[in-house]
Amino acid sequence: MRIALVYDLRDDYRALGFSEDEVAEFDSIDTIDQLAGALETLGCETIRVGRGQALAARLVAGERFDLVFSIAEGVKGRAREAQVPALCELFDQPYLFSDPLTMAASLDKAIAKRLVRDAGVLTPAFAVAERSAAEVGGWDAFPAFVKPLAEGTGKGCEAPRWCGTGPSFTRR
């Protein structure tokens, strides 16, 4: 089985001039080596494609895979994690993991909270600050999480960034 491994490698983006903050969610070569090794142990032929743009070029050129295994984060936009699954759907290319709608909705924390809440699941209260921390200055429902709206892992959650009106309150 030919498996296309799609990922965003920190070193690749650093070489393009991206900052450490911009590559915080991207993967190391060690992670990619381990994933490829695990797939190969299962008898798969692993093709290291790299980022979503490389997958797009290969699909446009007519190359196909038995399956796309993507851990790509994408670079820009609220739906950036949905880019590879959407590309796979556009080219009728089988892939693993969630579909584009799920990826986009789950990356945006406010959208995800509303969907879960509106489905009848009890969730803690939340607020979205669109311009500055002052918008949630009266928040008294603790403990509380302060998180960039459309980022993953711990990106943007370092104490100096959320203790004021920094970018973690203004990103959308």
C-alpha positions as CSV (number, residue, x, y, z in Angstrom):
1,M,0.0,0.0,0.0
2,R,1.4,3.4,-1.0
3,I,0.9,5.9,1.8
4,A,1.5,9.6,1.2
5,L,2.8,11.2,4.4
6,V,1.9,14.9,4.4
7,Y,3.3,17.2,7.1
8,D,4.7,20.6,7.9
9,L,8.4,20.3,8.9
10,R,9.7,23.0,11.2
11,D,13.1,23.0,9.5
12,D,11.5,23.6,6.0
13,Y,9.6,26.6,7.3
14,R,12.5,28.0,9.3
15,A,14.5,27.9,6.0
16,L,11.8,30.0,4.4
17,G,12.2,32.7,7.2
18,F,9.3,31.7,9.5
19,S,9.7,32.5,13.2
20,E,9.8,30.0,16.0
21,D,6.3,31.1,17.0
22,E,5.0,30.5,13.5
23,V,6.5,26.9,13.4
24,A,5.5,26.0,17.0
25,E,2.9,23.4,15.8
26,F,5.0,21.9,13.0
27,D,6.8,18.7,13.3
28,S,10.5,17.7,13.7
29,I,12.2,15.3,11.3
30,D,12.4,12.8,14.2
31,T,8.5,12.7,14.3
32,I,8.3,12.2,10.6
33,D,11.0,9.4,10.7
34,Q,9.1,7.6,13.4
35,L,5.8,7.8,11.6
36,A,7.3,6.6,8.3
37,G,9.1,3.8,10.2
38,A,5.8,2.7,11.9
39,L,4.0,2.7,8.5
40,E,6.8,0.8,6.9
41,T,6.8,-1.8,9.7
42,L,3.2,-2.4,8.8
43,G,4.3,-3.2,5.2
44,C,3.4,0.1,3.7
45,E,5.4,2.0,1.1
46,T,5.7,5.5,2.6
47,I,6.1,8.4,0.3
48,R,7.3,11.5,2.2
49,V,5.4,14.3,0.4
50,G,5.9,17.2,2.8
51,R,3.5,20.1,3.0
52,G,0.1,20.5,1.4
53,Q,1.4,22.5,-1.5
54,A,3.6,19.6,-2.5
55,L,0.7,17.2,-2.3
56,A,-1.4,19.6,-4.5
57,A,1.4,19.7,-7.1
58,R,1.6,15.9,-7.2
59,L,-2.1,15.4,-7.4
60,V,-2.4,18.0,-10.2
61,A,0.4,16.1,-12.1
62,G,-1.8,12.9,-11.8
63,E,0.0,11.0,-9.1
64,R,-2.3,9.0,-6.8
65,F,-1.8,7.1,-3.6
66,D,-3.7,4.3,-1.9
67,L,-4.1,6.6,1.1
68,V,-3.0,10.0,2.4
69,F,-1.8,10.2,6.0
70,S,-1.7,13.9,6.9
71,I,-0.5,15.6,10.0
72,A,-0.2,18.9,8.2
73,E,-1.2,21.9,10.1
74,G,-1.4,24.4,7.3
75,V,0.0,27.9,7.5
76,K,-2.8,30.5,7.3
77,G,-6.5,30.8,8.0
78,R,-9.1,29.5,10.4
79,A,-9.5,26.4,8.2
80,R,-5.8,25.7,7.6
81,E,-6.0,22.2,9.1
82,A,-8.8,21.4,6.6
83,Q,-6.7,22.2,3.5
84,V,-5.2,18.8,3.0
85,P,-8.5,16.9,3.5
86,A,-10.3,19.3,1.2
87,L,-7.6,18.8,-1.4
88,C,-8.0,15.1,-1.1
89,E,-11.7,15.4,-1.6
90,L,-11.2,17.6,-4.6
91,F,-9.1,15.0,-6.3
92,D,-11.1,12.0,-5.0
93,Q,-8.0,10.9,-3.1
94,P,-8.6,8.6,-0.1
95,Y,-7.3,9.9,3.2
96,L,-7.3,9.2,6.9
97,F,-8.6,11.2,9.8
98,S,-11.3,13.9,9.9
99,D,-13.1,15.5,6.9
100,P,-12.6,19.2,6.0
101,L,-15.7,20.4,7.9
102,T,-14.7,18.7,11.1
103,M,-11.1,20.0,10.9
104,A,-12.2,23.5,10.3
105,A,-14.9,23.6,13.0
106,S,-12.7,22.0,15.6
107,L,-9.8,24.4,15.1
108,D,-12.0,27.4,15.8
109,K,-12.7,27.0,19.5
110,A,-15.8,29.2,19.6
111,I,-17.4,27.4,16.6
112,A,-16.6,24.0,18.3
113,K,-18.0,25.2,21.6
114,R,-21.2,26.4,19.9
115,L,-21.7,23.2,18.0
116,V,-21.2,21.0,21.0
117,R,-23.4,23.2,23.2
118,D,-26.1,23.4,20.6
119,A,-26.1,19.6,20.3
120,G,-27.2,19.6,24.0
121,V,-23.8,18.8,25.6
122,L,-23.2,20.8,28.8
123,T,-20.1,23.0,28.4
124,P,-18.5,25.6,30.5
125,A,-19.2,29.3,29.6
126,F,-16.9,31.0,27.2
127,A,-16.2,34.4,25.7
128,V,-14.3,35.6,22.7
129,A,-12.2,38.7,22.8
130,E,-11.9,40.2,19.4
131,R,-9.8,43.2,19.9
132,S,-8.2,43.2,23.4
133,A,-8.1,41.6,26.8
134,A,-10.3,44.4,28.2
135,E,-13.3,42.7,26.5
136,V,-13.1,39.9,29.0
137,G,-11.9,42.0,31.9
138,G,-15.0,41.2,34.0
139,W,-14.8,37.5,33.5
140,D,-15.3,35.7,36.8
141,A,-15.9,32.1,35.8
142,F,-12.7,30.4,37.1
143,P,-10.8,28.3,36.4
144,A,-10.5,29.7,32.8
145,F,-8.6,28.9,29.7
146,V,-7.2,31.8,27.6
147,K,-6.4,30.6,24.2
148,P,-6.0,31.9,20.6
149,L,-9.2,31.2,18.8
150,A,-7.8,29.2,15.9
151,E,-4.5,27.8,17.1
152,G,-3.7,24.4,18.3
153,T,-1.5,22.8,21.0
154,G,-0.1,25.4,23.4
155,K,0.7,28.0,20.8
156,G,0.0,31.5,22.1
157,C,-0.5,30.3,25.7
158,E,2.8,31.3,27.2
159,A,2.3,33.6,30.2
160,P,3.8,36.8,28.8
161,R,1.4,36.6,25.8
162,W,-1.9,36.2,27.6
163,C,-1.2,38.5,30.5
164,G,-2.3,41.6,28.7
165,T,-3.5,42.7,25.3
166,G,-1.1,40.6,23.2
167,P,-1.8,38.7,20.0
168,S,-3.5,35.8,21.7
169,F,-6.5,38.1,22.3
170,T,-6.5,39.7,18.8
171,R,-6.0,36.7,16.5
172,R,-9.0,35.3,14.7
